[in-house]
Amino acid sequence: MRIEETAVPDAYRIMPKLLTDPRGSFHESYRYDLLAAETGHHFVPRQVNYSASARNTVRGLHGVAIPPGQAKLVSCVRGALLDVVVDVRVGSPTFGQHATTVLDARGGRAVFVAEGLAHGFVALTDDTCISYLCSTEYVPGTQLDLRAFDPELALPWGRWLTGEPVLSSKDAVAPTVAEAAELGLLPTYEQCVSLYGRRVAQNAA
């Protein structure tokens, strides 16, 4: 597989090597050793989630407070989606920047999202299913929800929507990045870098 960093540091695209024959295809979607070697992030899944979405569904932007923090490896196992990662780490050199990647079931491409980054997507087909490998278990009350249509972020949802966006009631009223920063909800870049270092130390021990 090939791994490349996106425009958002600590978010990576993972491009698998597809092995095809008359039966179909096979590929590796995740390798602990390769991801750690290429990115410096020691990612050990603790929980696996799936969501299925109708066309034009926008989920996000979502993150997890630090502590505990949560890294994700996301892939599309049915249909297609536009994946979006946003740097919301206060003090980061790329604060407010985003990276987009089209994920579909056929290509097997995935995105690794480190702790402290916000993630969302828009479903490009009906019954799109996304898989999330998560580094921590769900902890009630630690979720960070941010407004996907925050005008200051100017995320490119409109280029991919073919109708009105479908959002949950929670996502529809989520705060903007500026509002979340004022409320002290966003992680700091220093917190995230420290956490990344602890993950490396824990896995080296």
Backbone as numpy.savetxt, mean C-alpha at the origin, in Angstrom:
# Nx Ny Nz CAx CAy CAz Cx Cy Cz
12.54 -12.49 -9.61 11.70 -11.29 -9.61 12.57 -10.05 -9.61
12.01 -8.96 -10.11 12.72 -7.68 -10.12 12.00 -6.74 -9.16
12.78 -6.00 -8.37 12.23 -5.09 -7.37 12.78 -3.71 -7.62
11.89 -2.69 -7.70 12.33 -1.32 -7.94 11.62 -0.37 -6.98
12.36 0.63 -6.51 11.76 1.63 -5.63 10.91 2.58 -6.45
9.80 3.02 -5.89 8.92 3.97 -6.56 9.36 5.40 -6.24
8.56 6.37 -6.69 8.84 7.77 -6.38 8.66 8.07 -4.90
8.03 7.16 -4.17 7.88 7.29 -2.72 8.89 6.36 -2.06
9.92 6.88 -1.40 10.89 6.00 -0.74 10.22 5.04 0.24
10.70 3.81 0.26 10.19 2.74 1.11 8.89 2.14 0.60
8.53 2.46 -0.65 7.48 1.74 -1.38 8.12 1.18 -2.64
7.89 -0.10 -2.91 8.59 -0.80 -3.99 7.61 -1.58 -4.87
7.90 -1.60 -6.16 7.18 -2.47 -7.09 7.94 -3.79 -7.22
7.18 -4.87 -7.23 7.76 -6.20 -7.36 7.22 -6.81 -8.64
8.12 -7.06 -9.59 7.75 -7.62 -10.89 8.23 -9.06 -10.96
7.30 -10.02 -10.92 7.72 -11.42 -10.92 8.11 -11.89 -12.32
8.84 -12.98 -12.34 9.14 -13.66 -13.60 8.09 -14.74 -13.81
7.28 -14.57 -14.86 6.22 -15.53 -15.12 6.77 -16.72 -15.90
6.49 -17.92 -15.41 6.83 -19.14 -16.12 5.55 -19.66 -16.76
5.52 -19.70 -18.07 4.28 -20.06 -18.78 4.46 -21.34 -19.58
3.36 -22.06 -19.72 3.31 -23.23 -20.58 1.85 -23.41 -21.00
1.52 -24.43 -21.75 0.14 -24.57 -22.22 -0.92 -24.62 -21.11
-0.51 -24.96 -19.91 -1.47 -25.00 -18.79 -1.82 -23.63 -18.26
-0.89 -22.66 -18.40 -1.08 -21.33 -17.82 0.25 -20.77 -17.37
0.32 -20.31 -16.12 1.55 -19.67 -15.65 1.79 -19.95 -14.17
3.02 -19.70 -13.75 3.43 -19.83 -12.36 4.40 -18.70 -12.06
4.31 -18.13 -10.84 5.30 -17.13 -10.44 5.39 -17.06 -8.93
6.55 -16.61 -8.46 6.75 -16.32 -7.04 6.27 -14.90 -6.80
5.39 -14.72 -5.81 4.86 -13.38 -5.53 5.58 -12.69 -4.38
6.26 -13.48 -3.54 6.96 -12.91 -2.38 8.11 -13.81 -2.00
9.28 -13.20 -1.78 10.45 -13.90 -1.27 11.06 -13.03 -0.18
11.05 -13.54 1.05 11.60 -12.77 2.17 13.03 -12.34 1.90
13.87 -13.28 1.43 15.29 -12.99 1.26 15.54 -11.94 0.20
14.84 -12.03 -0.93 15.05 -11.07 -2.01 14.55 -9.67 -1.63
13.37 -9.61 -0.98 12.84 -8.31 -0.58 13.77 -7.64 0.43
14.26 -8.40 1.40 15.17 -7.84 2.40 16.47 -7.37 1.76
17.01 -8.17 0.85 18.28 -7.81 0.21 18.15 -6.56 -0.65
17.05 -6.43 -1.36 16.87 -5.33 -2.29 16.40 -4.04 -1.62
15.67 -4.15 -0.51 15.04 -2.97 0.09 15.55 -2.63 1.47
16.13 -3.60 2.18 16.52 -3.38 3.57 15.37 -3.56 4.54
14.18 -3.84 4.03 13.01 -4.06 4.89 12.84 -5.56 5.14
12.80 -5.93 6.41 12.63 -7.33 6.79 11.15 -7.57 7.09
10.45 -8.05 6.08 9.00 -8.14 6.10 8.56 -9.57 6.37
7.88 -9.75 7.51 7.36 -11.07 7.90 5.84 -10.95 8.05
5.05 -11.56 7.17 3.59 -11.44 7.27 3.05 -12.05 8.55
2.11 -11.33 9.19 1.43 -11.80 10.39 -0.08 -11.97 10.17
-0.58 -11.39 9.08 -2.01 -11.46 8.80 -2.20 -11.30 7.30
-3.21 -11.97 6.75 -3.54 -11.85 5.33 -4.99 -11.41 5.20
-5.22 -10.35 4.42 -6.57 -9.83 4.20 -6.88 -9.83 2.70
-8.17 -9.91 2.38 -8.64 -9.78 1.01 -9.84 -8.83 1.00
-9.98 -8.07 -0.08 -11.22 -7.33 -0.29 -11.62 -7.48 -1.75
-12.93 -7.57 -1.98 -13.49 -7.62 -3.33 -14.27 -6.33 -3.56
-14.11 -5.74 -4.74 -14.67 -4.41 -4.99 -15.29 -4.31 -6.38
-16.39 -3.57 -6.45 -17.02 -3.28 -7.73 -16.21 -2.21 -8.47
-16.39 -2.14 -9.78 -15.75 -1.11 -10.61 -16.02 0.27 -10.02
-15.00 1.12 -10.02 -15.05 2.50 -9.52 -15.05 2.62 -8.00
-14.88 1.51 -7.30 -14.72 1.58 -5.84 -13.35 2.14 -5.51
-13.31 3.14 -4.64 -12.06 3.70 -4.14 -11.95 3.33 -2.67
-10.90 2.61 -2.32 -10.64 2.24 -0.92 -9.38 2.97 -0.46
-9.49 3.69 0.64 -8.34 4.44 1.15 -8.66 5.92 1.18
-7.65 6.61 1.59 -6.29 6.19 1.92 -6.23 5.65 3.35
-5.49 4.55 3.55 -5.44 3.90 4.85 -4.00 3.67 5.30
-3.82 3.70 6.59 -2.54 3.37 7.21 -2.78 2.89 8.62
-1.71 2.66 9.36 -1.79 2.22 10.75 -0.85 3.08 11.58
-1.32 3.57 12.71 -0.52 4.43 13.58 0.73 3.70 14.07
1.74 4.48 14.39 2.97 3.94 14.98 3.07 4.41 16.43
3.14 3.48 17.40 3.02 2.04 17.23 1.58 1.62 16.96
1.35 0.41 16.42 2.33 -0.63 16.13 2.94 -0.51 14.74
2.30 0.24 13.83 2.76 0.30 12.45 2.41 -0.97 11.71
2.29 -0.84 10.39 2.00 -2.04 9.59 2.52 -1.85 8.17
3.40 -2.76 7.76 3.84 -2.81 6.36 2.92 -3.76 5.62
2.77 -3.55 4.30 1.88 -4.38 3.51 2.55 -4.77 2.20
2.25 -5.95 1.74 2.55 -6.33 0.38 1.23 -6.61 -0.29
0.89 -5.81 -1.30 -0.43 -5.89 -1.92 -0.30 -6.40 -3.34
-1.25 -7.23 -3.74 -1.29 -7.75 -5.10 -2.75 -7.96 -5.50
-2.97 -8.03 -6.79 -4.33 -8.23 -7.32 -4.47 -9.68 -7.73
-5.43 -10.37 -7.14 -5.62 -11.78 -7.45 -6.82 -12.03 -8.36
-7.59 -10.97 -8.64 -8.69 -11.08 -9.60 -9.02 -9.68 -10.10
-9.19 -9.51 -11.40 -9.52 -8.21 -11.95 -8.30 -7.33 -12.12
-8.49 -6.02 -11.88 -7.40 -5.05 -12.05 -7.68 -3.82 -11.20
-6.61 -3.14 -10.79 -6.77 -1.95 -9.95 -5.61 -0.99 -10.16
-5.84 0.27 -9.84 -4.77 1.26 -9.77 -4.41 1.42 -8.31
-3.18 1.05 -7.97 -2.68 1.13 -6.61 -2.01 2.48 -6.38
-2.24 3.08 -5.22 -1.70 4.40 -4.90 -1.06 4.37 -3.51
0.18 4.85 -3.45 0.90 4.98 -2.17 1.24 6.45 -1.99
1.02 6.98 -0.78 1.29 8.38 -0.49 2.20 8.48 0.73
3.20 9.33 0.63 4.10 9.57 1.76 3.46 10.59 2.70
3.03 10.12 3.87 2.41 11.00 4.86 3.25 11.06 6.13
4.55 10.74 6.00 5.46 10.79 7.15 5.94 12.22 7.35
5.50 12.84 8.41 5.84 14.24 8.67 7.36 14.37 8.79
7.93 15.28 8.01 9.37 15.47 8.00 10.09 14.71 6.91
9.38 13.87 6.17 9.99 13.14 5.07 10.34 14.09 3.93
11.47 13.87 3.25 11.82 14.70 2.10 10.80 14.62 0.96
10.00 13.54 0.95 9.00 13.39 -0.12 7.58 13.43 0.44
7.40 14.13 1.55 6.06 14.25 2.16 5.06 14.77 1.13
3.92 14.07 1.02 2.86 14.48 0.11 2.97 13.90 -1.29
4.10 13.31 -1.63 4.26 12.71 -2.95 3.58 11.35 -3.01
3.24 10.93 -4.24 2.56 9.65 -4.41 3.18 8.85 -5.54
2.88 7.57 -5.55 3.31 6.66 -6.61 2.12 5.78 -6.98
1.94 5.54 -8.27 0.84 4.71 -8.74 1.39 3.50 -9.51
0.65 2.41 -9.42 1.02 1.18 -10.12 -0.26 0.45 -10.51
-0.36 0.03 -11.75 -1.48 -0.81 -12.16 -1.17 -2.25 -11.80
-2.06 -2.88 -11.05 -1.92 -4.28 -10.67 -3.07 -5.08 -11.29
-2.74 -6.25 -11.83 -3.79 -7.13 -12.34 -3.43 -8.58 -12.04
-4.42 -9.43 -12.12 -4.21 -10.83 -11.75 -3.28 -11.54 -12.71
-3.31 -11.18 -13.97 -2.52 -11.89 -14.96 -1.02 -11.62 -14.81
-0.65 -10.37 -14.57 0.77 -10.01 -14.54 1.48 -10.36 -13.25
0.72 -10.43 -12.14 1.32 -10.80 -10.87 2.13 -9.73 -10.18
2.14 -8.51 -10.70 2.92 -7.44 -10.08 2.36 -7.13 -8.70
3.23 -6.74 -7.77 2.83 -6.42 -6.40 3.51 -5.13 -5.96
3.04 -4.57 -4.86 3.64 -3.36 -4.29 3.89 -3.59 -2.81
5.10 -3.28 -2.37 5.42 -3.32 -0.95 5.30 -1.91 -0.39
4.56 -1.77 0.69 4.28 -0.47 1.32 4.81 -0.52 2.75
5.85 0.25 3.05 6.44 0.24 4.39 5.53 0.94 5.39
5.81 0.69 6.68 5.08 1.34 7.76 5.15 2.87 7.61
4.04 3.54 7.93 4.00 4.99 7.90 3.50 5.59 6.61
3.44 4.79 5.54 2.91 5.27 4.26 1.42 4.99 4.19
0.70 5.82 3.43 -0.74 5.62 3.25 -0.98 4.91 1.93
-2.00 4.05 1.91 -2.27 3.22 0.73 -3.74 3.29 0.36
-4.00 3.23 -0.95 -5.37 3.15 -1.45 -5.37 2.61 -2.86
-6.57 2.37 -3.39 -6.67 1.91 -4.77 -8.06 2.18 -5.32
-8.16 2.13 -6.65 -9.46 2.18 -7.32 -9.59 0.93 -8.17
-10.74 0.26 -8.05 -10.99 -0.96 -8.82 -11.30 -0.60 -10.27
-10.62 -1.27 -11.19 -10.78 -0.99 -12.62 -11.72 -1.97 -13.30
-12.12 -3.02 -12.60 -13.09 -3.98 -13.12 -14.04 -4.36 -12.00
-15.19 -4.90 -12.36 -16.08 -5.45 -11.34 -15.44 -6.69 -10.72
-15.73 -6.90 -9.44 -15.25 -8.05 -8.69 -13.73 -8.11 -8.65
-13.10 -6.95 -8.54 -11.65 -6.90 -8.35 -11.32 -7.35 -6.93
-10.37 -8.23 -6.81 -9.97 -8.74 -5.48 -8.51 -8.43 -5.24
-8.22 -7.80 -4.10 -6.86 -7.45 -3.72 -6.47 -8.26 -2.49
-5.21 -8.66 -2.46 -4.65 -9.41 -1.33 -3.66 -8.52 -0.60
-3.74 -8.52 0.73 -2.80 -7.77 1.57 -2.08 -8.74 2.50
-0.77 -8.86 2.37 0.03 -9.50 3.40 0.46 -8.40 4.37
0.20 -8.57 5.65 0.41 -7.51 6.64 1.44 -7.94 7.69
2.28 -7.00 8.11 3.36 -7.31 9.05 2.89 -7.37 10.50
1.70 -6.85 10.78 1.16 -6.89 12.14 -0.31 -7.29 12.09
-0.80 -7.82 13.20 -2.22 -8.14 13.29 -3.04 -6.87 13.48
-4.32 -6.98 13.16 -5.24 -5.86 13.33 -5.36 -5.49 14.81
-5.21 -4.21 15.11 -5.37 -3.70 16.47 -6.44 -2.60 16.42
-7.61 -2.81 17.00 -8.67 -1.79 16.94 -8.18 -0.45 17.46
-8.58 0.59 16.77 -8.26 1.95 17.19 -6.94 2.50 16.67
-6.19 1.69 15.91 -4.90 2.17 15.39 -4.96 2.56 13.92
-6.12 2.41 13.29 -6.22 2.69 11.87 -6.14 4.19 11.60
-5.46 4.55 10.53 -5.37 5.93 10.08 -6.10 6.04 8.75
-7.16 6.84 8.71 -7.93 7.05 7.49 -7.73 8.48 7.01
-7.43 8.63 5.72 -7.21 9.94 5.13 -8.06 10.08 3.88
-8.41 11.32 3.53 -9.31 11.57 2.42 -8.63 11.29 1.07
-9.19 10.35 0.33 -8.60 9.99 -0.97 -8.65 11.14 -1.95
-9.68 11.98 -1.85 -9.84 13.09 -2.78 -9.38 14.42 -2.17
-8.39 14.35 -1.33 -7.76 15.53 -0.75 -7.20 16.38 -1.89
-7.70 17.61 -2.08 -7.23 18.42 -3.22 -5.74 18.73 -3.17
-5.16 18.79 -1.99 -3.72 19.09 -1.90 -2.87 17.92 -2.40
-3.39 16.71 -2.30 -2.64 15.55 -2.82 -2.79 15.42 -4.33
-3.94 15.83 -4.86 -4.19 15.79 -6.31 -3.90 14.41 -6.90
-4.45 13.38 -6.29 -4.23 12.01 -6.77 -5.03 11.78 -8.05
-4.52 10.95 -8.96 -5.10 10.86 -10.32 -6.28 9.91 -10.44
-7.17 9.88 -9.46 -8.32 8.98 -9.54 -9.15 9.21 -10.80
-9.36 10.48 -11.14 -10.26 10.83 -12.23 -9.89 10.22 -13.56
-8.61 9.99 -13.79 -8.18 9.40 -15.07 -8.63 7.96 -15.21
-8.97 7.32 -14.09 -9.26 5.89 -14.10 -10.72 5.58 -13.81
-11.46 6.56 -13.34 -12.88 6.36 -13.03 -13.73 6.44 -14.29
-14.71 5.55 -14.41 -15.66 5.60 -15.52 -17.05 6.02 -15.05
-17.16 6.36 -13.79 -18.41 6.80 -13.20 -18.13 7.45 -11.87
-19.16 7.65 -11.07 -18.97 8.23 -9.75 -18.18 7.27 -8.86
-17.24 7.79 -8.07 -16.50 6.90 -7.17 -17.41 6.34 -6.08
-17.15 5.09 -5.72 -17.90 4.43 -4.65 -16.99 4.35 -3.43
-17.38 5.03 -2.35 -16.58 5.06 -1.13 -17.40 4.59 0.06
-16.73 4.10 1.07 -17.41 3.79 2.32 -17.77 5.09 3.01
-18.73 5.04 3.93 -19.11 6.24 4.67 -17.94 6.75 5.49
-17.11 5.84 5.99 -15.94 6.23 6.79 -14.91 6.95 5.93
-14.62 6.42 4.74 -13.64 7.05 3.87 -14.14 8.40 3.35
-15.44 8.53 3.16 -16.00 9.76 2.60 -15.81 10.96 3.53
-15.71 10.71 4.84 -15.58 11.83 5.79 -14.21 11.85 6.46
-13.27 11.10 5.92 -11.93 11.06 6.52 -11.26 12.43 6.41
-10.35 12.77 7.32 -9.69 14.07 7.28 -8.69 14.17 6.14
-8.41 15.39 5.73 -7.33 15.63 4.78 -5.99 15.41 5.48
-4.93 15.37 4.69 -3.60 15.22 5.29 -3.30 16.40 6.21
-3.65 17.60 5.80 -3.39 18.78 6.63 -4.17 18.70 7.94
-5.43 18.27 7.87 -6.24 18.14 9.09 -5.67 17.06 10.01
-5.25 15.94 9.42 -4.68 14.86 10.23 -3.37 15.29 10.88
-2.56 16.07 10.16 -1.31 16.57 10.73 -1.59 17.50 11.90
-2.59 18.36 11.76 -2.94 19.30 12.82 -3.43 18.56 14.07
-4.10 17.42 13.84 -4.61 16.62 14.96 -3.54 15.71 15.56
-2.35 15.70 14.97 -1.27 14.85 15.47 -1.45 13.38 15.14
-2.18 13.06 14.06 -2.47 11.68 13.72 -1.40 11.04 12.84
-0.59 11.85 12.17 0.36 11.31 11.21 1.66 10.86 11.88
2.28 9.80 11.35 3.58 9.39 11.88 4.66 10.38 11.44
5.74 10.42 12.18 6.87 11.25 11.76 7.87 10.38 10.99
8.65 11.04 10.18 9.69 10.32 9.42 10.67 9.65 10.37
11.00 10.34 11.47 11.94 9.79 12.45 11.39 8.51 13.10
10.10 8.52 13.44 9.47 7.33 14.00 9.59 6.14 13.04
9.33 6.41 11.77 9.34 5.34 10.77 10.74 4.79 10.56
11.72 5.67 10.43 13.09 5.22 10.22 13.56 4.39 11.41
13.19 4.83 12.62 13.55 4.07 13.82 12.90 2.69 13.80
11.64 2.62 13.39 10.94 1.35 13.32 11.57 0.43 12.28
11.92 0.98 11.13 12.57 0.16 10.09 13.86 -0.45 10.64
14.63 0.35 11.39 15.87 -0.14 11.97 15.64 -1.24 12.98
14.57 -1.11 13.80 14.26 -2.14 14.79 13.86 -3.44 14.11
13.12 -3.33 13.00 12.73 -4.55 12.27 13.97 -5.28 11.76
14.95 -4.53 11.25 16.18 -5.14 10.76 16.92 -5.82 11.92
17.02 -5.13 13.06 17.72 -5.68 14.22 17.04 -6.93 14.75
15.71 -6.92 14.80 14.97 -8.07 15.30 15.20 -9.30 14.44
15.26 -9.09 13.14 15.41 -10.23 12.23 16.85 -10.66 12.08
17.79 -9.80 12.52 19.21 -10.18 12.49 19.61 -10.93 13.75
18.79 -10.76 14.82 19.13 -11.37 16.11 18.97 -12.90 16.08
